[in-house]
Amino acid sequence: MNRNLQWHIFCRVIDNFGDIGVCWRLARQLTNEHNIQVTLWVDDLISFHALWPSVDHRLTSQTCAGVLIKRWQKPFAETVVGQVVVEAFGCELPTNYLQAMVRAKPIWINLEYLSAEEWVKDYHLNQSPVRGMRKTFFFPGFEADTGGLLWDQALIQLSQTSNDSDTKVRIVAELGITHCASTDLLASLFSYENTALPELLEALSQHNKPVTLFVPEGRMAAGVAHWLGRQLLAGEQVRKGQLTLNGLAFMDQSRYDQLLAICDLNFVRGEESFVRTQMLAKPFVWHIYPQQEEVHILKLEAFLELYLADAPEAVKHAILAASRAWNQPQLTSKNSWHLLLEQLPAIALHARRWQAKQMANGDLASNIVHFCSNQV
Ligand SMILES: Cc1cn([C@H]2C[C@H](O)[C@@H](COP(=O)(O)OP(=O)(O)O[C@H]3O[C@@H](C)[C@H](O)[C@@H](O)[C@H]3O)O2)c(=O)[nH]c1=O
């Protein structure tokens, strides 16, 4: 592919960090691994700043990590159209940009949300005609005939080195964590508000070995405070039974990768952290983004079916019970968390096999690049 191509990615932040999280990873990977010149248009630089602090939310244009970042504001200034335009999650491109595209005829990709549902394979790479152009729908996914998952070489390297105890100690120090024995069971907690949280914390506090739970600032804070009877601030450690809760400030994406990599169990959510822990080959429990009419439960079940297809029975049983307990607390069986903790070593082996399976599908950025190189 012609490396001088200019790619433009458009990102509208709906809520949370997932939209910008995905777009920022993609932009950086296209720059670093494919040497492409990327301009990222984003409508909310404050959320962006949270996961990449060197982004200055006051600027309309700036370069970070080799990516040109532009504030997407109204009215949208006239600009030269990229040869490849990525519209993330159907964010609807600015009208005057779209008009310019009609003349320039770029490769136009709509990057979709991740889902394990069966229909994704039929819709991946479908095209729809718009104003004499073709818009291609690119679906990330877990199977060979989808766009694959967003993972990069550095992440895989991290997954190969982070189990080594010296590396673990170094990363713990880099994260600024002072009270943590490397023999503890390490876990991280990133989820939405969740009524199953007290049961989980209770089970961790009664585990048969010490547990350190890292809690980055966020939407779990109130639930944690309620269980503890006090707020957990960033930088603080609070112990209850076998469980030490370790409050962390929200960190940049690379640091968060490191945190996921050193933990034995990650509670993740949405799309991006969910993919990171999988591609780090780490056991996890997923809090899926809640949708109306329980649509998300179908998506959760579709994922679990794929993820557990080749898993040993005991692993299957433990993960199903924990996932349901976390996402449908009304179905919680008291034993779910103990079962999960008991099966962690076997789950870790399964996670490694799943990582290899996903790697065989190629990574999303390379798959998009490959698709585009066949279009020019
Ligand atoms: C906890 C933590 C997360 N992160 C990053 C990791 C991810 O890139 C990002 C979180 O994104 P997610 O895991 O996807 O969870 P999310 O809930 O923030 O995002 C969600 O937003 C909705 C609008 C989408 O519809 C969902 O599909 C989902 O993407 O934040 C940090 O950079 N530092 C941190 O300390």
The ligand as a MOL file (V3000), in Angstrom:
LIG
                    3D

  0  0  0     0  0            999 V3000
M  V30 BEGIN CTAB
M  V30 COUNTS 35 37 0 0 0
M  V30 BEGIN ATOM
M  V30 1 C -9.5840 2.1550 33.6890 0
M  V30 2 C -8.8680 2.8110 32.5320 0
M  V30 3 C -9.3110 2.6310 31.2350 0
M  V30 4 N -8.6490 3.2160 30.2090 0
M  V30 5 C -9.0980 3.0660 28.8240 0
M  V30 6 C -9.1210 1.6880 28.2490 0
M  V30 7 C -10.1150 1.8770 27.1020 0
M  V30 8 O -9.4340 2.4220 25.9890 0
M  V30 9 C -11.0940 2.9000 27.6420 0
M  V30 10 C -12.3870 2.2890 28.1200 0
M  V30 11 O -13.1500 1.8320 27.0370 0
M  V30 12 P -14.0490 0.5320 27.1480 0
M  V30 13 O -13.2880 -0.4970 27.8290 0
M  V30 14 O -14.5620 0.2320 25.7950 0
M  V30 15 O -15.2360 0.9240 28.1280 0
M  V30 16 P -16.2540 2.1860 28.0970 0
M  V30 17 O -17.4340 1.8050 28.8840 0
M  V30 18 O -15.5280 3.3720 28.5680 0
M  V30 19 O -16.6580 2.3610 26.6030 0
M  V30 20 C -17.9100 1.9810 26.0760 0
M  V30 21 O -18.3850 3.1540 25.4880 0
M  V30 22 C -19.6270 2.9970 24.8480 0
M  V30 23 C -20.0460 4.3290 24.2900 0
M  V30 24 C -19.5400 1.9480 23.7720 0
M  V30 25 O -20.7600 1.7900 23.1710 0
M  V30 26 C -19.1070 0.6600 24.4030 0
M  V30 27 O -19.0030 -0.3360 23.4120 0
M  V30 28 C -17.7930 0.8570 25.1000 0
M  V30 29 O -16.7830 1.0570 24.1580 0
M  V30 30 O -10.4490 3.5440 28.7230 0
M  V30 31 C -7.5220 3.9900 30.4380 0
M  V30 32 O -6.9100 4.4950 29.4730 0
M  V30 33 N -7.1030 4.2000 31.7190 0
M  V30 34 C -7.7370 3.6480 32.7870 0
M  V30 35 O -7.3300 3.8800 33.9420 0
M  V30 END ATOM
M  V30 BEGIN BOND
M  V30 1 1 1 2
M  V30 2 2 2 3
M  V30 3 1 2 34
M  V30 4 1 3 4
M  V30 5 1 4 5
M  V30 6 1 4 31
M  V30 7 1 5 6
M  V30 8 1 5 30
M  V30 9 1 6 7
M  V30 10 1 7 8
M  V30 11 1 7 9
M  V30 12 1 9 10
M  V30 13 1 9 30
M  V30 14 1 10 11
M  V30 15 1 11 12
M  V30 16 2 12 13
M  V30 17 1 12 14
M  V30 18 1 12 15
M  V30 19 1 15 16
M  V30 20 2 16 17
M  V30 21 1 16 18
M  V30 22 1 16 19
M  V30 23 1 19 20
M  V30 24 1 20 21
M  V30 25 1 20 28
M  V30 26 1 21 22
M  V30 27 1 22 23
M  V30 28 1 22 24
M  V30 29 1 24 25
M  V30 30 1 24 26
M  V30 31 1 26 27
M  V30 32 1 26 28
M  V30 33 1 28 29
M  V30 34 2 31 32
M  V30 35 1 31 33
M  V30 36 1 33 34
M  V30 37 2 34 35
M  V30 END BOND
M  V30 END CTAB
M  END
